[in-house]
């Protein structure tokens, strides 16, 4: 179970700003914590773009943290209702 949850609003609409907020939030996480990065201005109409961004972040996180951080993606255009959300969201979990 997670001890603490954090929410970060990335109001800028560029991939660079999302990357910045993800790395800043991820660096602050300790074991058992998670963070939700909400990006309402980035790729709302383009799930593939958002997914590619998330894949690049996930790949780096796994290598840099020796698989101790995981990433989940939620998006309005995701096909499964379980992962649909009103905005593009990346959740980082520190295991």
Backbone as CSV, one residue per row, in Angstrom:
resi,resn,N_x,N_y,N_z,CA_x,CA_y,CA_z,C_x,C_y,C_z
1,UNK,0.835,-1.183,0.000,0.000,0.000,0.000,0.880,1.247,0.000
2,UNK,0.366,2.296,-0.567,1.138,3.525,-0.673,0.938,4.371,0.578
3,UNK,2.044,4.925,1.086,1.999,5.716,2.305,1.527,7.145,2.063
4,UNK,1.816,7.677,0.880,1.560,9.086,0.641,1.334,9.301,-0.844
5,UNK,0.359,10.085,-1.202,0.102,10.398,-2.602,0.271,11.890,-2.819
6,UNK,0.824,12.229,-3.963,1.024,13.626,-4.326,0.371,13.882,-5.683
7,UNK,-0.065,15.117,-5.888,-0.650,15.534,-7.159,0.128,16.739,-7.661
8,UNK,0.458,16.715,-8.958,1.163,17.821,-9.590,0.358,18.220,-10.820
9,UNK,0.099,19.506,-10.965,-0.603,20.019,-12.141,0.424,20.616,-13.091
10,UNK,0.531,20.046,-14.274,1.407,20.569,-15.324,0.515,21.337,-16.296
11,UNK,0.415,22.639,-16.103,-0.534,23.432,-16.898,0.018,23.843,-18.261
12,UNK,1.330,23.704,-18.477,1.909,24.019,-19.782,1.606,22.882,-20.747
13,UNK,1.567,23.177,-22.035,1.145,22.189,-23.018,2.259,21.564,-23.838
14,UNK,3.471,21.497,-23.299,4.561,20.916,-24.074,5.115,19.667,-23.394
15,UNK,5.701,18.805,-24.205,6.324,17.586,-23.675,7.450,17.942,-22.703
16,UNK,8.202,18.990,-23.000,9.304,19.386,-22.129,8.829,19.716,-20.721
17,UNK,7.680,20.391,-20.626,7.149,20.728,-19.309,6.655,19.484,-18.575
18,UNK,6.060,18.563,-19.307,5.621,17.309,-18.674,6.837,16.531,-18.174
19,UNK,7.881,16.421,-19.017,9.118,15.764,-18.584,9.659,16.413,-17.312
20,UNK,9.736,17.742,-17.318,10.260,18.455,-16.151,9.481,18.096,-14.888
21,UNK,8.162,18.135,-14.977,7.344,17.862,-13.796,7.435,16.404,-13.357
22,UNK,7.518,15.491,-14.320,7.653,14.068,-13.965,8.971,13.828,-13.247
23,UNK,10.077,14.358,-13.793,11.383,14.121,-13.164,11.474,14.801,-11.806
24,UNK,10.932,16.000,-11.677,10.950,16.696,-10.390,10.157,15.918,-9.345
25,UNK,8.968,15.476,-9.724,8.128,14.717,-8.788,8.755,13.373,-8.458
26,UNK,9.283,12.686,-9.471,9.901,11.381,-9.245,11.097,11.448,-8.326
27,UNK,11.897,12.508,-8.446,13.085,12.661,-7.607,12.726,12.860,-6.139
28,UNK,11.537,13.390,-5.878,11.115,13.652,-4.496,10.444,12.453,-3.829
29,UNK,10.129,11.416,-4.597,9.417,10.272,-4.030,10.342,9.381,-3.208
30,UNK,9.776,8.862,-2.144,10.466,7.874,-1.332,9.716,6.554,-1.443
31,UNK,10.285,5.510,-0.916,9.682,4.179,-1.005,8.238,4.201,-0.499
32,UNK,7.345,3.605,-1.290,5.941,3.510,-0.898,5.107,4.726,-1.254
33,UNK,5.694,5.689,-1.947,4.957,6.892,-2.321,4.621,6.864,-3.808
34,UNK,3.628,7.647,-4.170,3.282,7.801,-5.579,2.960,9.258,-5.859
35,UNK,2.939,9.575,-7.134,2.608,10.935,-7.553,1.810,10.873,-8.838
36,UNK,0.788,11.690,-8.923,-0.024,11.822,-10.127,0.315,13.158,-10.769
37,UNK,0.806,13.104,-12.007,1.096,14.308,-12.766,-0.033,14.500,-13.769
38,UNK,-0.825,15.527,-13.573,-1.984,15.805,-14.416,-1.574,16.854,-15.448
39,UNK,-1.777,16.520,-16.734,-1.374,17.417,-17.820,-2.587,17.764,-18.697
40,UNK,-3.432,18.677,-18.232,-4.664,18.967,-18.971,-4.440,19.686,-20.302
41,UNK,-3.263,20.255,-20.512,-3.009,21.008,-21.743,-2.124,20.257,-22.732
42,UNK,-1.760,19.012,-22.424,-0.852,18.275,-23.299,-1.522,17.034,-23.881
43,UNK,-1.573,16.943,-25.194,-1.964,15.738,-25.947,-3.332,15.165,-25.567
44,UNK,-4.283,16.016,-25.249,-5.620,15.500,-24.917,-6.270,14.808,-26.101
45,UNK,-5.971,15.275,-27.285,-6.573,14.698,-28.491,-5.658,13.689,-29.181
46,UNK,-4.511,13.413,-28.593,-3.532,12.538,-29.241,-2.962,11.542,-28.237
47,UNK,-3.691,10.449,-28.036,-3.243,9.437,-27.079,-1.878,8.872,-27.445
48,UNK,-1.630,8.666,-28.735,-0.349,8.069,-29.152,0.834,8.950,-28.775
49,UNK,0.701,10.248,-28.935,1.766,11.163,-28.540,2.016,11.068,-27.039
50,UNK,0.947,11.076,-26.269,1.084,10.977,-24.814,1.689,9.635,-24.419
51,UNK,1.260,8.576,-25.072,1.779,7.244,-24.777,3.277,7.153,-25.101
52,UNK,3.696,7.725,-26.232,5.127,7.719,-26.587,5.947,8.475,-25.544
53,UNK,5.438,9.591,-25.067,6.103,10.333,-24.004,6.238,9.461,-22.754
54,UNK,5.155,8.814,-22.381,5.162,7.962,-21.189,6.126,6.786,-21.333
55,UNK,6.200,6.192,-22.525,7.120,5.073,-22.755,8.561,5.519,-22.574
56,UNK,8.899,6.688,-23.097,10.271,7.172,-22.949,10.614,7.437,-21.484
57,UNK,9.661,7.973,-20.737,9.879,8.213,-19.306,10.013,6.889,-18.570
58,UNK,9.117,5.960,-18.851,9.126,4.660,-18.182,10.430,3.907,-18.421
59,UNK,10.887,3.913,-19.648,12.125,3.227,-19.992,13.307,3.789,-19.199
60,UNK,13.400,5.102,-19.144,14.481,5.734,-18.386,14.347,5.454,-16.892
61,UNK,13.122,5.543,-16.365,12.906,5.281,-14.934,13.333,3.875,-14.546
62,UNK,12.976,2.905,-15.361,13.332,1.519,-15.045,14.841,1.332,-15.024
63,UNK,15.539,1.925,-15.996,16.998,1.788,-16.029,17.664,2.545,-14.892
64,UNK,17.222,3.750,-14.641,17.873,4.590,-13.636,17.583,4.147,-12.201
65,UNK,16.443,3.513,-11.986,16.068,3.127,-10.612,16.132,1.624,-10.382
66,UNK,16.701,0.902,-11.337,16.805,-0.560,-11.216,15.423,-1.185,-10.978
67,UNK,14.436,-0.728,-11.754,13.043,-1.201,-11.705,12.352,-0.931,-10.372
68,UNK,12.758,0.098,-9.661,12.123,0.427,-8.383,11.059,1.507,-8.522
69,UNK,10.861,1.989,-9.746,9.781,2.949,-9.997,8.963,2.436,-11.163
70,UNK,7.654,2.589,-11.056,6.725,2.166,-12.115,5.900,3.357,-12.549
71,UNK,5.384,3.223,-13.751,4.603,4.298,-14.336,3.288,3.740,-14.850
72,UNK,2.212,4.481,-14.626,0.895,4.157,-15.170,0.420,5.361,-15.983
73,UNK,-0.298,5.087,-17.057,-0.792,6.147,-17.930,-2.315,6.128,-17.948
74,UNK,-2.916,7.287,-17.779,-4.362,7.447,-17.907,-4.617,8.552,-18.920
75,UNK,-5.622,8.360,-19.768,-5.863,9.326,-20.844,-7.328,9.240,-21.277
76,UNK,-7.910,10.370,-21.700,-9.315,10.355,-22.136,-9.592,9.418,-23.318
77,UNK,-8.605,9.193,-24.184,-8.816,8.350,-25.358,-8.385,6.903,-25.147
78,UNK,-8.013,6.531,-23.936,-7.601,5.150,-23.688,-8.803,4.231,-23.893
79,UNK,-8.582,3.091,-24.532,-9.685,2.202,-24.901,-10.356,1.535,-23.702
80,UNK,-9.597,1.220,-22.681,-10.157,0.580,-21.490,-10.707,1.650,-20.552
81,UNK,-11.914,1.467,-20.063,-12.500,2.459,-19.157,-11.751,2.528,-17.834
82,UNK,-11.021,1.492,-17.494,-10.247,1.497,-16.242,-9.162,2.568,-16.295
83,UNK,-8.592,2.797,-17.471,-7.494,3.754,-17.613,-7.913,5.055,-18.286
84,UNK,-9.208,5.275,-18.402,-9.676,6.543,-18.945,-9.736,7.569,-17.825
85,UNK,-9.449,8.796,-18.174,-9.528,9.898,-17.220,-9.916,11.154,-17.994
86,UNK,-10.376,12.176,-17.315,-10.759,13.390,-18.038,-9.560,14.137,-18.619
87,UNK,-8.365,13.886,-18.086,-7.143,14.548,-18.535,-6.047,13.507,-18.723
88,UNK,-4.980,13.917,-19.385,-3.805,13.065,-19.502,-3.091,13.050,-18.151
89,UNK,-2.855,11.850,-17.624,-2.242,11.709,-16.302,-1.166,10.638,-16.354
90,UNK,-0.049,10.918,-15.692,1.003,9.928,-15.486,1.123,9.713,-13.991
91,UNK,1.065,8.477,-13.571,1.276,8.143,-12.165,2.630,7.459,-12.027
92,UNK,3.439,7.958,-11.122,4.727,7.333,-10.816,4.611,6.704,-9.435
93,UNK,5.070,5.460,-9.321,5.038,4.755,-8.041,6.456,4.341,-7.693
94,UNK,6.907,4.703,-6.509,8.209,4.270,-6.003,7.977,3.021,-5.178
95,UNK,8.506,1.886,-5.632,8.289,0.606,-4.946,9.194,0.469,-3.727
